[in-house]
Amino acid sequence: MMKTFLTIDQSTSATKALLYDKNGNCLDSESVDHRQIYPKPGWVEHDPDEIWSNTQKAIQLLFNRNSSLVNEIAFLSITNQRETILVFDKETGAPLYNAIVWQCRRGDPICRQLIEYGQHELIRQKTGLKIDAYFSASKLKWLIANQEEIKNKLSSGEALIGTIDAYLIYKLTQGQSLATDYTNASRTLLYDIVNLEWDETLCQTFDVPMRSLPTVLESTAMFGETDIDGLLNKKIPIYGIMGDSQASLFAQRCFEPGMIKSTFGTGSSVLLNIGSDFKLTDSGAMTTIAWCYDGKATYSFEGIINYCAATISWLKNQMQLIDDPRETETFAQAVSDNGGVYLVPAFAGLSAPYWNSEARAAIVGLSAHSTKNHIVRAALESIAYQIRDVLDMMKNDSGVCLQSIHADGGATSNQFLMQFTSDIAGLDLLVSNDPALSPLGAFMMGLLGSGECASLDDFAEFPRKMIRYQSTMDESMANTYYNGWKAAVQRVLD
């Protein structure tokens, strides 16, 4: 019988289960959406019980269609939304509060206070990150300060803390394993990515008891065994755990310094492989762990962009300028240029390289001649400009030569956006036609960990179809467009 492999992709909007063969072909998949909970403006939560139930449901539906392959599953891998954090009961695994999602800004006052106290540089030197509510630590500090049960149970050792991967591992192993990998730990603001350990000073800063945190392992480690609550007739090992952005970087085969991965999703994560030496940047990018494999950490610079495809959703849902996101390409191409119109999508502030949570969105440069087409085009262009913002910042600080951009995510189907991004960045852009790179990356790590693959060279024969966009715009024209963007951003920041 053919050996198969199961991967869980727990994302911001849904939980997906995928079956692969050893050659990296996805045989089938099943996805179940979960609710987005908004208790207050700027607050975002997920129900962990719903996520766990949906994980089981997605796997069960997948198994129902592939019953002949179920007993041949060799191992399970997990990729997950990063930074989202929860606290759960040590004995029962029951959540003590909803998971606080990476998008949630309730930690802003905590972060501002720490910055005022002069903690920024200490935290940056240890974590490679900046103090921001995007990361897990301020979410935890808020939970401990505002939820008495959580405070008491953490104090008594009756509660555990987990990123989504750690929570799923705990549930899958029926409480036998509480573990995460380096990529997820590196996004908490509690983990020293130089010495590769939970940091006592950081944990004290955020009032987090270290004993409640998961063990941190290489992505290739064996994280436990599971029969998925009886869905399998035997236990299988769990190999290959990675945060979604790093898993996508790995799946894109960005194994060498200078290789770039950019996800064109709701937001965007731009990752640049900088090699095995830890470096910091002063211009807004963050340093994070790309992966740990074979006893060695690989680092990357990361730039976070809050609004990419989410800007297009705003055009559709709030402004009602379009009926379908696919229309944006036609509207953008209906005008020869942007007419001097720029949309700065600071709906929840601006992230890298500006990191200004107080900034608010604006459309700049409207005239009596501006049309809907110009506004739609400006929305698409804003994505490309933000990508260049991040790439320019990384190029100056990394000391490596930037190679082509490896792109993924739903918005890569927009040919105008892909070509314009290539033009503005001045780099070739390669679009993967695989819609599920994050689970593929976790699965590839699992193959290395389990011994099914011996080295990175084994992935050379994995299926890989790319569409290449080459920069065709004159450099001076690209700079003219980009300088207009910089001026528009400055008006938002002033």
NUFI-536297 format. One line per 2 residues: number of its first residue (from 1); their letters; for each residue x negated, z negated, y of C-alpha. Coordinates in Angstrom, 1 decimal, decimal comma. Layout:
BEGIN
NUM> A> X Z Y; ...;
END
This chain:
BEGIN
1> MM> 0,0 0,0 0,0; -1,1 0,6 3,6;
3> KT> -2,4 -2,4 5,4; -0,6 -3,1 8,7;
5> FL> -1,1 -5,4 11,7; 1,4 -7,3 13,9;
7> TI> 1,0 -7,8 17,6; 3,1 -9,8 20,1;
9> DQ> 3,1 -8,7 23,7; 4,7 -11,4 25,8;
11> ST> 5,0 -10,0 29,3; 6,6 -11,1 32,5;
13> SA> 9,9 -9,3 31,7; 10,1 -9,0 27,9;
15> TK> 8,7 -9,9 24,5; 7,6 -7,0 22,4;
17> AL> 6,6 -6,9 18,7; 4,4 -4,0 17,5;
19> LY> 3,2 -2,8 14,1; -0,2 -0,9 13,9;
21> DK> -2,1 0,7 11,2; -5,9 0,2 10,9;
23> NG> -6,6 3,3 13,0; -4,8 2,1 16,1;
25> NC> -1,6 4,0 15,7; 1,5 2,1 16,7;
27> LD> 4,0 2,6 13,8; 7,0 0,9 15,5;
29> SE> 7,9 -1,6 18,2; 10,8 -3,7 19,3;
31> SV> 11,4 -5,4 22,7; 13,7 -8,1 23,9;
33> DH> 14,1 -8,9 27,6; 14,3 -12,4 29,0;
35> RQ> 15,9 -13,9 32,2; 14,1 -14,3 35,5;
37> IY> 15,0 -17,6 37,0; 14,8 -18,1 40,7;
39> PK> 15,7 -21,7 41,7; 14,6 -21,2 45,3;
41> PG> 13,1 -18,4 47,4; 9,6 -17,7 46,2;
43> WV> 10,0 -19,8 43,0; 10,0 -18,0 39,6;
45> EH> 10,6 -19,6 36,2; 11,0 -18,5 32,5;
47> DP> 12,8 -20,4 29,8; 10,2 -21,1 27,0;
49> DE> 12,9 -21,6 24,4; 14,3 -18,2 25,3;
51> IW> 10,8 -16,6 25,0; 10,2 -18,2 21,6;
53> SN> 13,7 -17,1 20,4; 13,1 -13,6 21,6;
55> TQ> 9,7 -13,5 19,9; 11,4 -14,3 16,6;
57> KA> 14,2 -11,8 17,3; 11,9 -8,9 18,2;
59> IQ> 9,8 -9,5 15,1; 12,9 -9,8 12,9;
61> LL> 14,3 -6,5 14,3; 11,0 -4,8 13,7;
63> FN> 10,8 -6,1 10,2; 14,3 -5,0 9,4;
65> RN> 13,3 -1,4 10,1; 10,0 -1,6 8,3;
67> SS> 10,7 -3,8 5,3; 8,2 -1,9 3,1;
69> LV> 5,3 -2,7 5,4; 6,0 -6,4 6,1;
71> NE> 4,2 -7,8 3,1; 1,1 -5,8 3,9;
73> IA> 0,6 -7,4 7,4; -3,1 -8,6 7,5;
75> FL> -3,0 -10,6 10,7; -1,1 -11,3 13,9;
77> SI> -2,5 -10,8 17,5; -1,1 -11,9 20,9;
79> TN> -1,4 -10,6 24,4; 0,5 -12,4 27,2;
81> QR> 1,3 -12,7 30,9; -1,5 -14,7 32,4;
83> ET> -1,4 -17,8 34,7; 2,2 -18,7 33,7;
85> IL> 2,1 -22,4 32,5; 4,3 -24,9 30,8;
87> VF> 4,2 -28,5 29,5; 5,8 -29,3 26,1;
89> DK> 6,4 -32,3 23,8; 3,5 -32,9 21,4;
91> ET> 5,7 -33,8 18,5; 8,6 -31,3 18,8;
93> GA> 7,1 -28,5 20,8; 10,2 -28,7 23,1;
95> PL> 9,5 -27,6 26,7; 9,8 -30,4 29,2;
97> YN> 10,5 -27,9 32,1; 10,7 -24,2 32,4;
99> AI> 7,5 -22,2 32,4; 6,3 -21,7 36,0;
101> VW> 5,5 -18,0 36,3; 2,4 -16,5 37,9;
103> QC> 4,5 -15,0 40,7; 5,8 -18,5 41,7;
105> RR> 4,6 -19,7 45,1; 5,8 -23,4 44,9;
107> GD> 2,1 -24,4 44,8; 1,3 -23,0 48,3;
109> PI> 1,4 -26,4 50,1; -0,9 -27,9 47,4;
111> CR> -3,4 -25,0 47,8; -3,3 -25,2 51,6;
113> QL> -4,1 -29,0 51,5; -7,0 -28,4 49,1;
115> IE> -8,4 -25,7 51,4; -8,1 -28,1 54,4;
117> YG> -10,0 -30,7 52,4; -12,9 -28,3 51,9;
119> QH> -12,4 -27,8 48,2; -12,5 -24,0 48,2;
121> EL> -16,2 -23,3 47,7; -16,6 -25,9 44,8;
123> IR> -13,7 -24,3 43,0; -14,9 -20,8 43,6;
125> QK> -18,4 -21,5 42,3; -17,0 -22,9 39,0;
127> TG> -14,0 -20,7 38,4; -14,8 -17,4 40,2;
129> LK> -11,3 -17,7 41,7; -9,9 -18,7 45,0;
131> ID> -7,5 -21,5 45,6; -4,1 -19,8 45,4;
133> AY> -0,7 -20,6 43,9; -1,0 -17,5 41,8;
135> FS> -3,1 -19,5 39,3; -2,0 -22,2 37,0;
137> AS> -3,5 -25,4 38,4; -1,3 -25,9 41,5;
139> KL> 1,8 -25,2 39,3; 0,7 -28,0 37,0;
141> KW> 0,0 -30,4 39,9; 3,5 -29,7 41,2;
143> LI> 5,0 -30,4 37,8; 3,1 -33,7 37,4;
145> AN> 4,1 -34,8 41,0; 7,8 -33,8 40,7;
147> QE> 8,8 -34,3 37,1; 8,7 -37,9 36,0;
149> EI> 9,0 -37,2 32,3; 6,1 -34,8 32,4;
151> KN> 3,9 -37,3 34,3; 4,7 -40,1 31,9;
153> KL> 4,3 -38,1 28,7; 1,0 -36,5 29,8;
155> SS> -0,2 -40,0 30,8; 0,7 -41,4 27,4;
157> GE> -0,7 -38,3 25,4; 2,8 -37,3 24,3;
159> AL> 2,8 -33,9 26,0; 0,6 -30,8 25,9;
161> IG> -0,2 -28,1 28,4; -0,3 -24,4 27,5;
163> TI> -0,5 -20,9 28,8; 2,0 -18,7 27,1;
165> DA> -0,4 -17,7 24,4; -1,2 -21,3 23,6;
167> YL> 2,6 -22,2 23,5; 3,3 -19,3 21,1;
169> IY> 0,4 -20,3 18,9; 1,6 -23,9 18,8;
171> KL> 5,1 -22,7 17,8; 3,9 -20,1 15,3;
173> TQ> 1,6 -22,7 13,5; 4,4 -25,3 13,7;
175> GQ> 2,2 -27,6 15,8; -1,0 -27,2 13,7;
177> SL> -3,0 -25,4 16,4; -3,2 -25,7 20,2;
179> AT> -5,6 -23,1 21,3; -6,2 -20,4 23,9;
181> DY> -8,9 -17,8 24,5; -11,4 -17,5 27,3;
183> TN> -9,5 -14,8 29,2; -6,4 -17,0 29,6;
185> AS> -8,4 -20,2 30,3; -10,3 -18,4 33,0;
187> RT> -7,1 -17,9 35,0; -6,1 -21,6 35,3;
189> LL> -8,4 -22,8 38,1; -9,4 -25,6 35,7;
191> YD> -12,0 -23,7 33,6; -15,8 -23,4 34,4;
193> IV> -16,5 -19,8 33,5; -20,3 -20,2 33,8;
195> NL> -20,6 -23,2 31,4; -17,5 -22,1 29,4;
197> EW> -15,7 -25,4 29,4; -12,8 -27,3 30,9;
199> DE> -14,2 -28,9 34,0; -13,6 -32,6 34,6;
201> TL> -13,9 -32,4 38,4; -11,3 -29,6 38,6;
203> CQ> -8,9 -31,4 36,3; -9,2 -34,5 38,4;
205> TF> -8,6 -32,5 41,5; -5,3 -31,2 40,1;
207> DV> -4,4 -34,5 38,3; -4,5 -32,7 34,9;
209> PM> -5,4 -34,8 31,8; -8,1 -32,9 29,9;
211> RS> -6,9 -34,2 26,5; -3,6 -32,3 26,9;
213> LP> -5,3 -28,9 27,4; -5,8 -26,4 24,5;
215> TV> -9,0 -25,7 22,7; -10,7 -22,6 24,1;
217> LE> -11,9 -20,0 21,6; -13,4 -16,5 21,6;
219> ST> -10,7 -13,8 21,5; -12,0 -12,8 18,1;
221> AM> -11,6 -16,3 16,6; -9,1 -17,4 14,0;
223> FG> -6,4 -19,3 15,9; -4,4 -20,6 13,0;
225> ET> -2,0 -19,3 10,3; 1,7 -18,5 10,4;
227> DI> 4,6 -17,3 8,4; 6,5 -16,8 11,6;
229> DG> 9,1 -19,5 10,8; 9,7 -18,1 7,3;
231> LL> 10,0 -14,4 8,3; 7,0 -13,8 6,0;
233> NK> 6,7 -15,0 2,4; 3,1 -16,0 3,0;
235> KI> 1,0 -17,2 5,9; -1,2 -14,7 7,7;
237> PI> -4,1 -15,5 10,1; -3,8 -15,2 13,9;
239> YG> -6,7 -13,1 15,3; -7,1 -11,5 18,7;
241> IM> -5,8 -13,4 21,7; -6,2 -11,9 25,2;
243> GD> -4,5 -12,1 28,6; -2,7 -8,8 29,3;
245> SQ> -5,0 -7,4 32,0; -8,2 -8,1 30,1;
247> AS> -6,6 -6,7 26,9; -5,8 -3,5 28,7;
249> LF> -9,4 -3,3 30,0; -10,6 -3,6 26,5;
251> AQ> -8,1 -1,1 25,1; -9,3 1,4 27,8;
253> RC> -12,8 1,1 26,2; -14,2 -0,1 29,5;
255> FE> -17,1 -1,7 27,6; -19,9 -0,8 30,1;
257> PG> -20,6 -2,1 33,7; -19,1 0,1 36,3;
259> MI> -16,0 1,0 34,3; -12,7 0,3 36,1;
261> KS> -9,2 -0,4 34,8; -6,2 -0,3 37,2;
263> TF> -2,7 -1,1 36,0; 0,1 0,6 38,0;
265> GT> 2,9 -1,8 37,2; 5,1 -4,2 39,1;
267> GS> 1,9 -5,4 40,7; -1,6 -4,3 39,9;
269> SV> -4,7 -5,8 38,4; -7,8 -3,8 39,2;
271> LL> -10,7 -4,9 36,9; -14,3 -3,8 37,1;
273> NI> -16,7 -4,6 34,3; -19,8 -6,2 35,9;
275> GS> -21,6 -7,0 32,7; -22,9 -10,3 31,2;
277> DF> -24,2 -11,9 34,5; -21,9 -14,1 36,5;
279> KL> -21,6 -12,9 40,1; -19,5 -14,0 43,0;
281> TD> -18,2 -11,9 45,8; -17,6 -13,0 49,4;
283> SG> -15,2 -10,3 50,3; -12,0 -11,2 48,4;
285> AM> -12,4 -10,1 44,8; -12,5 -12,7 42,1;
287> TT> -14,7 -13,1 39,2; -13,1 -13,6 35,8;
289> IA> -14,0 -13,5 32,1; -13,3 -10,0 30,8;
291> WC> -13,8 -11,2 27,2; -16,0 -13,3 25,0;
293> YD> -17,2 -11,5 21,9; -20,0 -12,3 19,5;
295> GK> -21,0 -15,4 21,4; -21,5 -13,7 24,8;
297> AT> -19,2 -13,5 27,8; -18,6 -10,3 29,7;
299> YS> -17,5 -10,8 33,3; -15,4 -8,6 35,6;
301> FE> -14,4 -8,5 39,2; -10,6 -8,5 39,7;
303> GI> -8,5 -7,6 42,6; -4,8 -8,6 42,5;
305> IN> -2,2 -6,4 44,3; 1,3 -8,0 44,5;
307> YC> 3,4 -5,0 45,2; 2,9 -1,6 43,5;
309> AA> 5,9 -0,4 41,5; 7,8 -3,3 43,0;
311> TI> 7,7 -1,5 46,3; 9,5 1,4 44,7;
313> SW> 12,1 -1,0 43,3; 12,6 -2,3 46,9;
315> LK> 13,3 1,2 48,0; 15,9 1,6 45,3;
317> NQ> 17,6 -1,8 45,2; 17,4 -3,3 48,7;
319> MQ> 17,1 -0,2 50,9; 19,0 2,2 48,6;
321> LI> 16,9 5,1 49,8; 16,5 6,4 46,2;
323> DD> 18,7 6,3 43,1; 15,9 6,6 40,6;
325> PR> 12,1 5,8 40,9; 11,4 9,2 39,5;
327> ET> 12,8 10,8 42,6; 9,9 9,5 44,7;
329> ET> 7,6 12,2 43,6; 9,9 14,9 44,9;
331> FA> 10,6 13,2 48,2; 6,8 12,6 48,8;
333> QA> 6,0 16,2 48,1; 8,7 17,4 50,4;
335> VS> 6,5 16,6 53,4; 3,0 18,0 54,0;
337> DN> 1,6 14,6 55,2; 2,8 11,1 55,9;
339> GG> 3,6 11,8 59,5; 1,7 8,8 60,6;
341> VY> 4,0 6,5 58,7; 2,5 3,6 56,8;
343> LV> 4,4 1,0 54,7; 2,5 -2,3 54,3;
345> PA> 4,3 -4,1 51,4; 3,5 -7,7 52,3;
347> FA> 6,9 -8,9 51,0; 5,2 -12,0 49,6;
349> GL> 2,0 -11,9 51,7; -1,1 -9,8 51,0;
351> SA> -3,4 -10,4 48,2; -7,0 -9,0 47,7;
353> PY> -8,9 -8,5 49,9; -6,8 -10,1 52,6;
355> WN> -5,3 -13,2 50,9; -2,8 -13,9 53,6;
357> SE> 0,3 -15,5 52,2; 2,0 -15,6 55,6;
359> AR> 1,8 -11,8 56,2; 5,1 -10,0 56,0;
361> AA> 6,0 -6,4 55,3; 6,2 -3,7 57,9;
363> IV> 6,7 0,0 58,3; 4,4 1,3 61,0;
365> GL> 4,3 4,6 62,9; 7,9 5,6 62,8;
367> SA> 9,0 8,3 65,3; 12,0 10,3 66,0;
369> HS> 10,7 12,9 63,6; 10,3 10,5 60,7;
371> TK> 12,5 11,0 57,7; 13,4 9,3 54,4;
373> NH> 10,7 11,5 52,8; 8,1 10,0 55,1;
375> IV> 9,1 6,4 54,2; 9,2 7,1 50,5;
377> RA> 5,8 8,8 50,7; 4,4 5,9 52,7;
379> AL> 5,6 3,5 49,9; 3,7 5,5 47,3;
381> ES> 0,7 5,9 49,5; 0,5 2,1 50,0;
383> IA> -0,3 1,7 46,3; -3,3 4,0 46,6;
385> YQ> -4,6 2,4 49,7; -4,4 -1,0 48,1;
387> IR> -6,4 0,3 45,2; -9,1 1,6 47,5;
389> DV> -9,1 -1,8 49,4; -10,0 -3,5 46,2;
391> LD> -12,5 -0,8 45,0; -14,4 -0,8 48,3;
393> MM> -14,7 -4,5 48,1; -16,0 -4,5 44,5;
395> KN> -18,5 -1,7 45,1; -20,1 -3,6 47,9;
397> DS> -20,5 -6,8 46,0; -21,1 -5,7 42,3;
399> GV> -24,3 -3,8 42,7; -23,0 -1,4 40,0;
401> CL> -22,1 2,3 40,4; -18,4 2,8 40,1;
403> QS> -17,3 5,3 37,4; -13,9 6,8 36,9;
405> IH> -10,7 4,8 37,1; -8,8 4,2 33,8;
407> AD> -5,2 3,9 34,8; -2,2 2,6 32,9;
409> GG> 1,3 1,3 33,6; 4,7 2,8 34,3;
411> AT> 3,9 4,3 37,7; 1,2 6,5 36,2;
413> SN> 4,0 9,1 35,4; 4,1 9,8 39,1;
415> QF> 1,8 12,8 39,5; 1,8 12,6 43,3;
417> LM> 0,7 8,9 43,2; -2,1 9,6 40,7;
419> QF> -3,5 12,6 42,6; -3,3 10,7 45,9;
421> TS> -5,1 7,7 44,4; -7,9 9,9 43,1;
423> DI> -8,2 11,5 46,5; -8,2 8,3 48,5;
425> AG> -10,6 6,6 46,1; -12,9 9,6 45,7;
427> LD> -13,1 9,1 42,0; -11,7 10,8 38,9;
429> LL> -8,7 9,0 37,6; -7,9 9,1 33,8;
431> VS> -4,3 8,2 32,8; -3,7 6,9 29,4;
433> ND> -0,5 8,2 27,7; -0,4 4,9 25,6;
435> PA> 2,4 2,8 27,2; 1,2 -0,3 25,4;
437> LS> -2,5 -0,8 26,1; -2,4 -4,6 26,3;
439> PL> -1,2 -5,2 22,7; -3,6 -2,5 21,6;
441> GA> -6,5 -4,4 23,2; -5,5 -7,7 21,5;
443> FM> -5,2 -5,9 18,2; -8,6 -4,3 18,6;
445> MG> -10,0 -7,8 19,2; -8,3 -8,9 16,1;
447> LL> -9,9 -6,2 14,1; -13,3 -7,4 15,2;
449> GS> -12,5 -11,0 14,5; -11,1 -10,4 11,0;
451> GE> -14,0 -8,1 10,0; -11,8 -5,1 9,7;
453> CA> -14,1 -3,5 12,3; -17,8 -4,3 12,5;
455> SL> -18,6 -3,3 16,1; -17,3 -1,6 19,3;
457> DD> -18,5 1,7 17,9; -15,7 1,6 15,3;
459> FA> -13,1 2,2 18,0; -14,5 5,7 18,9;
461> EF> -12,1 7,3 16,5; -9,0 5,5 17,7;
463> PR> -6,3 7,8 19,1; -6,8 8,4 22,8;
465> KM> -5,1 11,0 25,0; -5,9 11,1 28,7;
467> IR> -4,7 13,1 31,7; -7,6 13,6 34,2;
469> YQ> -7,0 13,8 38,0; -9,9 14,9 40,1;
471> ST> -10,4 14,2 43,8; -9,6 17,4 45,7;
473> MD> -9,1 16,0 49,2; -11,8 16,4 51,8;
475> ES> -13,6 13,1 52,3; -13,0 13,1 56,1;
477> MA> -9,3 13,6 55,5; -9,2 10,8 53,0;
479> NT> -10,9 8,5 55,4; -8,5 9,5 58,2;
481> YY> -5,5 8,5 56,0; -7,3 5,3 55,0;
483> NG> -8,2 4,3 58,5; -4,6 4,6 59,5;
485> WK> -3,7 2,2 56,7; -6,3 -0,3 57,8;
487> AA> -4,9 -0,2 61,3; -1,4 -0,7 60,0;
489> VQ> -2,5 -3,7 57,9; -4,2 -5,2 61,0;
491> RV> -0,9 -5,1 62,9; 0,7 -7,1 60,1;
493> LD> -2,2 -9,6 60,1; -2,3 -10,1 63,9;
END
